[in-house]
Amino acid sequence: MIHTTHTIRVRYAETDPMKYVYYGNYATYFEVARVELFRELGMPYDEIEERGIWLPVSEFSIKYLKPALYDENLEIHTFIRKIPGVKIEFEYEIYNPSKQKITEAKTTLFFLDSKTNKVIKCPEFLMNLIEKNWQENL
């Protein structure tokens, strides 16, 4: 398993009139967390794209447990629990400053060759990076 943590402060523009994070903004939070996961593994997202790989999202599910509020520092935990094949699954948990889990989510992305526009297996350079950072029983 791979597990990383990233913190985001809720900005005013991301909230509704109740100062709750607008539900559509969570997808952006998860994208930031995924990009930071790859950066922590040693490969910025733009390098993946420069090597000819795109990672479009094919599925997104979310469960809102409690609202995130304006100006809170949210802790986003991102997990890869399965070795990827043609797709890679990310799981997320968001915690508020009181360490309460407020959101659970999952995204599934697939590997797409940017030149041929065809779905491919996880490329070797990414698989090597994932295996190098894989830890059992986190």
C-alpha positions in Angstrom: 0.0 0.0 0.0 1.0 3.6 -0.6 -0.2 6.3 1.8 0.4 10.0 1.7 -1.0 13.0 3.6 -1.6 16.5 2.2 -3.1 19.6 4.0 -5.4 22.1 2.3 -6.9 25.2 3.9 -10.4 25.9 2.8 -10.7 29.2 1.0 -13.7 31.4 1.1 -14.4 31.0 -2.6 -14.8 27.3 -2.1 -17.7 27.6 0.3 -21.4 28.2 0.0 -23.4 30.8 2.0 -23.3 28.5 5.1 -19.5 28.5 4.9 -19.6 24.7 4.0 -17.3 23.6 1.3 -19.4 23.3 -1.9 -19.7 19.7 -2.8 -18.2 20.1 -6.3 -14.9 21.3 -4.9 -14.0 18.0 -3.3 -12.9 16.6 -6.7 -10.3 19.4 -6.9 -9.1 18.5 -3.4 -8.6 14.9 -4.5 -6.8 15.9 -7.7 -4.4 18.0 -5.6 -3.9 15.0 -3.3 -3.1 12.7 -6.2 -0.6 15.1 -7.8 1.1 15.4 -4.4 1.2 11.6 -4.0 3.1 11.3 -7.2 5.4 14.2 -6.2 6.2 12.5 -2.9 7.0 9.3 -4.7 9.5 11.2 -6.8 7.7 11.9 -10.1 5.8 15.1 -10.6 2.6 14.7 -12.6 3.9 16.7 -15.5 6.8 14.3 -15.9 4.3 11.4 -16.3 2.6 13.4 -19.1 5.9 14.3 -20.7 6.6 10.6 -20.9 3.4 10.2 -23.0 0.9 9.0 -20.3 -2.4 10.5 -19.5 -4.5 9.5 -16.5 -8.2 10.3 -17.1 -10.7 9.7 -14.4 -13.2 7.0 -15.2 -15.0 6.7 -11.8 -15.5 9.0 -8.8 -17.5 8.2 -5.7 -17.8 10.1 -2.4 -19.4 9.9 0.9 -19.9 13.1 2.9 -19.9 12.4 6.6 -19.6 16.0 8.0 -19.1 19.3 6.3 -15.8 20.9 5.8 -15.8 24.6 6.8 -14.3 27.8 5.7 -10.7 28.4 6.9 -10.3 24.9 8.2 -7.0 23.0 7.6 -8.1 19.7 6.1 -5.9 16.7 6.2 -6.3 14.5 3.1 -5.0 11.0 3.3 -4.5 9.3 -0.1 -4.1 5.6 -0.5 -3.2 3.2 -3.3 -4.2 -0.2 -1.9 -3.9 -2.3 -5.1 -1.1 -2.7 -7.6 -2.4 -1.1 -10.8 -3.1 -2.9 -14.1 -4.7 -0.8 -16.8 -6.3 1.3 -14.1 -5.2 2.8 -10.8 -7.5 3.3 -7.8 -7.0 6.0 -5.2 -8.9 6.1 -1.9 -9.2 9.3 0.2 -10.1 10.2 3.7 -10.4 13.8 4.8 -10.1 14.8 8.4 -11.0 18.1 10.0 -8.8 19.9 12.6 -10.5 17.9 15.4 -9.2 14.7 13.7 -12.7 13.7 12.8 -13.1 11.8 9.5 -15.5 14.0 7.4 -15.3 12.5 3.9 -14.4 9.2 2.2 -13.9 9.0 -1.5 -12.5 6.9 -4.4 -11.4 7.7 -7.9 -10.4 5.2 -10.6 -8.1 6.4 -13.4 -6.8 4.5 -16.4 -3.5 4.7 -18.2 -3.8 6.2 -21.7 -1.1 6.4 -24.3 -1.1 10.1 -25.3 0.1 9.3 -28.9 -2.3 6.4 -29.7 -5.2 7.3 -27.4 -5.3 3.7 -26.4 -5.7 2.2 -22.9 -2.5 0.5 -21.8 -1.1 -1.3 -18.7 0.6 0.8 -16.1 3.9 1.7 -17.7 7.1 0.2 -16.4 8.5 3.5 -15.1 5.4 4.0 -13.0 5.2 0.4 -11.9 8.8 0.5 -10.7 8.1 3.7 -8.7 5.0 2.2 -7.1 6.7 -1.0 -6.2 9.7 0.8 -4.8 7.4 2.8 -2.5 5.0 -0.1 -1.7 4.7 -0.9 2.0 2.8 -3.8 3.5 0.4 -3.2 6.4 0.5 0.5 6.7 
